[in-house]
């Protein structure tokens, strides 16, 4: 399906998802290998995480004194595991983002797409994404600090039986989570795409994402909310059946359900990455900005060692998808 730039801005969420899925069919082998090598390990780790931590948490909640040697050992194992898990999660999340965004952009510019070329480009793409992520982490720290303050206020209000203060704190907490958190997540994802496709990254990419989201914030938040809801649904089902369902379900049932849910999460993550890549072009179209395919081609080539600086004033003609 060929879309003109002015048509992209009118895409609904279902149409955007459909367009994103169609892109995968333009280079199925490349996306298959990206999914198998990057997105599958990421999705498996997200769900399997609780399988490994649950036994440790069960030991910690046993009758052993908190200062016993066994408890200290279990806490050490848990902290090491959680630290390793977070490093793995962030690394594969950034790698998956870099691979999918680079591949989609390469298809758009007409570059020859292969799994090896994508892997070759990842090191430089990863560095830019990492810098952007570090800024995001700093901003998220500030957000979480504010969120924690209002959680404390809520508990204090409940303890003091102050209904008015509790309601105010509850409303602010709801706004922070369902509005600010979702919007900030959308900002982060769009900033990640910008870090790959434009000569900006870090805080500059976040500022550019903020400008591009104007007029498309509701759509972006809708996409993020649906994604988070589906992931939460998958995670909750996995936890209730696979992790905690030993007394109700047999090993075979839990194994089959676990494998099915991992497969579903893999597809959700792949489609999510494709959607965020295409959504960048939707935002550019909405703001009547165009992308010079030649300049973008050269910019992507820079990740492979043949660099030509991308023009800061991105001019653009047609978007054929």
C-alpha positions in Angstrom: 0.0 0.0 0.0 1.5 3.4 -1.1 0.8 6.3 1.1 1.5 10.0 0.3 2.9 12.1 3.2 -0.4 14.0 3.6 -2.3 10.7 4.0 -0.1 9.4 6.9 -1.4 11.9 9.4 -5.0 10.6 9.0 -4.1 7.0 9.9 -6.2 5.5 12.7 -4.5 3.2 15.3 -5.8 0.0 13.6 -4.5 1.3 10.2 -1.2 2.2 11.7 -0.8 -1.3 13.2 -1.8 -2.8 9.8 0.8 -0.7 8.0 3.4 -1.7 10.5 2.7 -5.4 10.1 2.8 -5.1 6.3 6.4 -3.7 6.5 7.5 -7.0 8.1 6.5 -8.8 4.9 8.9 -6.7 2.9 11.9 -8.4 4.4 10.6 -11.5 6.3 13.9 -13.2 6.8 15.6 -10.2 8.4 12.7 -9.6 10.8 12.6 -13.3 11.6 16.2 -13.3 12.6 15.8 -10.1 14.6 12.9 -11.7 16.4 14.7 -14.9 17.1 18.0 -13.4 18.3 16.8 -10.3 20.1 13.1 -10.0 20.7 12.6 -13.6 21.8 15.3 -13.5 24.5 13.9 -10.2 25.7 10.3 -11.5 25.9 11.3 -14.8 27.5 13.3 -13.0 30.2 10.4 -10.6 31.0 8.0 -13.5 31.7 10.5 -16.1 33.1 11.9 -13.5 35.6 9.2 -14.4 38.2 9.9 -18.1 37.8 13.4 -17.6 39.2 12.7 -14.9 41.8 9.6 -16.7 43.3 11.6 -19.5 45.0 14.0 -17.0 46.5 11.2 -14.8 47.8 9.5 -17.9 49.3 12.7 -18.7 51.2 13.0 -15.1 52.4 9.4 -15.3 53.7 10.1 -18.5 55.7 10.6 -18.6 59.4 14.4 -18.1 59.3 15.6 -15.0 61.2 16.3 -12.0 58.9 19.9 -11.8 60.0 20.7 -15.5 59.6 23.4 -16.7 57.2 20.8 -18.3 55.0 18.7 -15.1 54.7 21.8 -13.0 53.9 22.8 -15.5 51.3 19.3 -15.4 49.7 19.2 -11.6 49.7 22.6 -11.6 48.0 21.5 -14.1 45.4 18.3 -12.1 44.8 20.1 -8.7 44.4 22.7 -10.2 42.0 19.9 -11.8 40.0 17.8 -8.6 39.9 20.8 -6.5 38.8 21.8 -9.0 36.1 18.1 -9.1 34.9 17.9 -5.3 34.6 21.1 -5.1 32.7 19.9 -7.9 30.3 16.5 -6.2 30.0 17.8 -2.8 29.1 20.5 -4.1 26.8 18.1 -6.3 24.7 15.4 -3.7 24.8 17.9 -1.1 23.2 19.3 -3.7 20.8 15.8 -4.7 19.6 14.8 -1.1 19.2 18.0 -0.3 17.2 17.6 -3.3 14.9 13.9 -2.7 14.1 14.1 1.0 13.6 17.2 0.7 11.4 15.7 -2.0 9.3 12.4 -0.2 8.8 14.3 3.0 7.8 16.5 1.0 5.4 13.5 -0.4 3.7 12.0 3.1 3.4 15.2 4.5 1.7 15.6 1.5 -0.6 18.8 0.3 1.0 19.6 -3.4 0.8 18.4 -5.0 3.9 20.0 -8.0 5.6 20.4 -9.3 9.1 24.2 -8.9 8.9 24.0 -5.2 7.8 21.6 -4.5 10.7 23.9 -6.2 13.2 26.8 -4.3 11.8 25.0 -1.0 12.4 23.9 -1.8 15.9 27.1 -0.7 17.8 26.8 2.9 16.7 23.0 3.0 17.0 23.3 1.4 20.4 25.6 4.2 21.7 23.1 6.9 20.7 20.2 5.0 22.2 22.1 4.4 25.4 22.7 8.2 25.8 19.1 8.9 25.2 18.1 6.2 27.7 20.4 7.6 30.4 18.6 10.9 30.1 15.2 9.1 30.2 16.4 7.3 33.3 17.3 10.6 35.0 13.9 12.1 34.2 12.2 8.9 35.3 14.0 9.1 38.6 12.6 12.6 39.2 9.1 11.3 38.2 9.3 8.3 40.5 10.4 10.6 43.4 7.3 12.8 42.9 5.2 9.7 42.6 6.6 8.2 45.8 6.0 11.5 47.7 2.3 11.3 46.9 2.1 7.6 47.8 3.5 8.6 51.2 1.0 11.4 51.5 -1.8 9.0 50.7 -0.8 6.6 53.4 -0.5 9.4 55.9 -3.9 10.7 55.0 -5.4 7.2 55.4 -3.7 6.8 58.7 -5.1 10.2 59.9 -8.6 9.4 58.4 -8.3 12.5 56.3 -10.7 11.7 53.5 -10.2 15.0 51.6 -6.4 14.7 51.6 -6.6 11.0 50.6 -8.9 11.8 47.7 -6.6 14.6 46.5 -3.5 12.4 46.8 -5.3 9.5 45.0 -6.4 11.7 42.1 -2.8 13.1 41.7 -1.4 9.5 41.8 -3.9 8.4 39.1 -3.0 11.4 36.9 0.7 10.7 37.4 0.4 7.1 36.5 -2.3 7.0 33.7 -1.4 10.3 32.1 2.1 11.4 32.9 3.6 7.9 32.9 1.9 6.9 29.6 2.8 10.2 27.9 6.4 10.0 29.1 6.7 6.4 27.8 5.4 7.6 24.4 8.0 10.4 24.5 10.8 7.9 25.3 9.9 5.6 22.4 9.6 8.4 19.9 12.9 9.9 21.2 14.5 6.5 20.6 13.5 6.4 17.0 14.7 10.0 16.5 18.1 9.0 18.1 18.5 6.5 15.2 17.1 8.5 12.3 18.2 12.0 13.0 21.6 13.7 14.0 20.3 14.2 17.6 20.2 12.0 20.7 20.0 12.3 24.4 18.1 15.3 25.7 18.0 16.9 22.3 16.1 13.8 20.9 13.6 14.1 23.8 13.0 17.7 23.0 12.5 16.8 19.3 10.1 14.0 20.3 8.1 16.5 22.4 7.7 18.8 19.4 6.7 16.0 17.1 4.1 14.6 19.6 2.2 17.9 19.5 -1.1 17.1 17.9 -0.5 13.3 18.0 -0.1 12.9 21.8 -3.6 11.3 22.3 -2.8 8.7 19.5 0.6 8.0 21.0 -0.8 7.6 24.5 -3.5 5.3 23.2 -0.9 3.1 21.5 1.2 3.0 24.7 -1.8 2.3 26.9 -2.9 -0.6 24.8 0.6 -2.0 24.7 1.1 -1.7 28.4 -2.4 -3.2 29.1 -1.8 -6.2 26.8 1.7 -6.8 28.4 0.1 -6.6 31.9 -2.6 -9.1 30.8 0.0 -11.5 29.5 2.2 -11.1 32.6 -0.8 -11.5 34.9 -1.9 -14.7 33.1 1.6 -16.1 33.2 1.9 -15.4 36.9 -1.4 -16.9 37.9 -1.1 -20.1 35.8 2.6 -20.8 35.3 4.2 -19.3 38.4 1.5 -19.7 41.0 -0.7 -22.4 39.4 1.2 -25.4 40.5 -1.7 -26.6 42.7 -4.4 -26.2 40.0 -2.6 -27.0 36.8 -0.3 -29.8 35.7 3.2 -29.4 34.5 2.3 -30.0 30.9 -0.5 -27.4 31.0 1.7 -24.8 32.6 4.5 -25.5 30.1 2.2 -25.2 27.1 0.5 -22.1 28.4 3.9 -20.6 29.3 5.3 -21.3 25.8 2.1 -19.8 24.2 2.3 -16.7 26.3 6.0 -16.2 25.5 5.1 -16.5 21.8 2.3 -13.9 22.1 4.6 -11.5 24.0 7.2 -11.9 21.2 4.6 -10.9 18.6 3.3 -8.0 20.7 6.9 -6.6 21.2 7.7 -7.0 17.5 4.5 -5.2 16.4 5.1 -2.6 19.1 8.6 -1.8 17.7 7.3 -1.7 14.2 4.5 0.7 15.2 6.8 3.1 17.0 9.1 3.2 13.9 6.2 4.0 11.5 4.6 6.4 14.0 7.7 8.6 13.6 6.7 9.2 10.0 3.1 9.8 11.0 4.3 12.6 13.3 6.5 14.1 10.6 3.6 14.0 8.1 1.3 15.7 10.6 3.7 18.6 11.0 4.2 18.8 7.2 7.9 17.9 7.6 9.5 15.8 4.9 12.4 13.5 4.9 15.1 13.6 2.2 15.5 9.9 1.4 19.0 10.5 0.1 20.1 12.3 3.3 18.5 9.5 5.4 20.2 6.9 3.2 23.6 8.5 3.8 22.9 8.9 7.5 22.1 5.2 7.8 25.1 4.4 5.8 27.2 6.2 8.4 26.4 3.4 10.8 28.0 1.0 8.4 31.2 3.2 7.9 30.2 5.3 5.0 29.0 8.5 6.8 27.6 11.6 5.2 26.2 14.1 7.8 22.4 14.3 7.8 21.1 17.7 7.1 19.5 19.3 10.2 16.7 20.8 8.2 15.1 17.5 7.1 13.3 18.0 3.8 11.1 15.3 2.3 9.3 14.1 -0.6 7.3 10.8 -0.7 6.8 8.1 1.8 6.0 4.8 0.1 4.9 2.1 2.4 
